[in-house]
Amino acid sequence: MVVEASEQSGSPRHLVRVFKALADENRMAIFQLLRQRCAAGCQMSEDGIDRTVTEIAKDFDLALSTVSHHLKELRNAGLILCEKRGKQVYCRVNSTLLKDLEGFMREP
Protein backbone atom coordinates (compact mmCIF):
# COMPACT_ATOMS: atom_id res chain seq x y z
CA MET A 1 0.00 0.00 0.00
CA VAL A 2 1.32 3.40 -0.95
CA VAL A 3 0.48 6.12 1.55
CA GLU A 4 0.13 9.63 0.16
CA ALA A 5 2.18 12.39 1.77
CA SER A 6 -0.97 13.82 3.33
CA GLU A 7 -1.59 10.46 5.01
CA GLN A 8 1.82 9.78 6.49
CA SER A 9 1.77 8.04 9.84
CA GLY A 10 0.78 10.53 12.53
CA SER A 11 -0.80 13.03 10.15
CA PRO A 12 -4.34 14.16 11.05
CA ARG A 13 -5.75 12.49 7.93
CA HIS A 14 -4.07 9.19 8.72
CA LEU A 15 -5.14 9.29 12.37
CA VAL A 16 -8.76 9.68 11.25
CA ARG A 17 -8.40 6.49 9.14
CA VAL A 18 -6.88 4.63 12.10
CA PHE A 19 -9.61 5.65 14.53
CA LYS A 20 -12.37 4.94 11.98
CA ALA A 21 -10.97 1.44 11.49
CA LEU A 22 -10.97 0.84 15.24
CA ALA A 23 -14.48 2.28 15.67
CA ASP A 24 -16.01 -1.03 14.53
CA GLU A 25 -16.27 -3.41 17.49
CA ASN A 26 -15.35 -6.50 15.43
CA ARG A 27 -12.24 -4.81 14.03
CA MET A 28 -11.32 -3.63 17.52
CA ALA A 29 -11.70 -7.18 18.84
CA ILE A 30 -9.55 -8.62 16.03
CA PHE A 31 -6.90 -5.96 16.59
CA GLN A 32 -6.94 -6.61 20.35
CA LEU A 33 -6.56 -10.34 19.74
CA LEU A 34 -3.46 -9.76 17.63
CA ARG A 35 -2.04 -7.33 20.21
CA GLN A 36 -2.68 -9.69 23.14
CA ARG A 37 -1.10 -12.65 21.42
CA CYS A 38 2.06 -10.67 20.72
CA ALA A 39 2.11 -9.07 24.18
CA ALA A 40 1.91 -12.55 25.70
CA GLY A 41 5.15 -13.50 23.92
CA CYS A 42 3.77 -15.00 20.76
CA GLN A 43 6.06 -17.16 18.70
CA MET A 44 6.73 -15.20 15.55
CA SER A 45 8.62 -16.41 12.52
CA GLU A 46 11.89 -14.89 11.37
CA ASP A 47 10.09 -12.22 9.38
CA GLY A 48 7.84 -11.26 12.32
CA ILE A 49 4.58 -12.55 10.83
CA ASP A 50 2.24 -14.00 13.43
CA ARG A 51 -1.20 -15.49 12.66
CA THR A 52 -3.00 -16.66 9.56
CA VAL A 53 -6.41 -15.28 8.65
CA THR A 54 -7.88 -18.74 9.25
CA GLU A 55 -6.40 -18.90 12.77
CA ILE A 56 -7.77 -15.43 13.55
CA ALA A 57 -11.23 -16.35 12.24
CA LYS A 58 -11.45 -19.37 14.58
CA ASP A 59 -11.67 -16.99 17.55
CA PHE A 60 -14.77 -15.19 16.22
CA ASP A 61 -18.32 -16.15 15.37
CA LEU A 62 -17.95 -14.52 11.96
CA ALA A 63 -17.65 -15.84 8.42
CA LEU A 64 -14.10 -16.10 7.10
CA SER A 65 -14.97 -13.54 4.42
CA THR A 66 -16.14 -11.09 7.11
CA VAL A 67 -12.93 -11.52 9.09
CA SER A 68 -10.96 -11.00 5.87
CA HIS A 69 -12.87 -7.77 5.23
CA HIS A 70 -12.11 -6.48 8.73
CA LEU A 71 -8.44 -7.40 8.35
CA LYS A 72 -8.36 -5.52 5.05
CA GLU A 73 -9.71 -2.40 6.77
CA LEU A 74 -7.13 -2.71 9.56
CA ARG A 75 -4.39 -3.17 6.96
CA ASN A 76 -5.56 -0.18 4.91
CA ALA A 77 -5.40 1.95 8.06
CA GLY A 78 -1.86 0.73 8.69
CA LEU A 79 -2.71 -1.00 11.97
CA ILE A 80 -1.62 -4.43 10.81
CA LEU A 81 0.82 -5.83 8.29
CA CYS A 82 -0.11 -8.80 6.11
CA GLU A 83 1.89 -11.10 3.91
CA LYS A 84 0.67 -13.80 1.56
CA ARG A 85 2.72 -16.98 1.53
CA GLY A 86 1.32 -19.71 -0.66
CA LYS A 87 -2.42 -19.89 -0.01
CA GLN A 88 -2.21 -18.37 3.49
CA VAL A 89 -2.18 -14.74 4.54
CA TYR A 90 -0.27 -13.98 7.74
CA CYS A 91 -1.02 -10.91 9.89
CA ARG A 92 0.70 -9.07 12.71
CA VAL A 93 0.32 -5.75 14.47
CA ASN A 94 2.27 -2.84 12.97
CA SER A 95 4.43 -2.01 15.98
CA THR A 96 5.80 1.13 14.32
CA LEU A 97 2.32 2.60 14.01
CA LEU A 98 1.55 1.69 17.63
CA LYS A 99 4.60 3.68 18.73
CA ASP A 100 3.45 6.64 16.61
CA LEU A 101 -0.03 6.45 18.17
CA GLU A 102 1.45 6.26 21.66
CA GLY A 103 3.42 9.42 20.94
CA PHE A 104 0.32 11.15 19.60
CA MET A 105 -1.70 10.22 22.68
CA ARG A 106 0.98 11.59 24.99
CA GLU A 107 1.38 14.91 23.18
CA PRO A 108 -0.52 17.85 24.68
C-alpha angles and dihedrals in degrees: 000000000000114000116209118233090252089057101048115144109284096019116129091246093051093046089055089055091049095050092044090053091051093045090081110085094218092051090047090051092049091048091048090050091054091046094049094049091053094042089054090059100267118197105249126186123244092274093050097248113145125180136015121235089246092054091049092049092055089068094058136062090231134108115263089243090055092050089048090052092051091048089051090054091048090048093048089053090051095243095120137026121222133193129187115220114176107315095336130085115210122204136194137167116271098240092187091060091047089056090049091050091048089054091048092051092051096049116098 
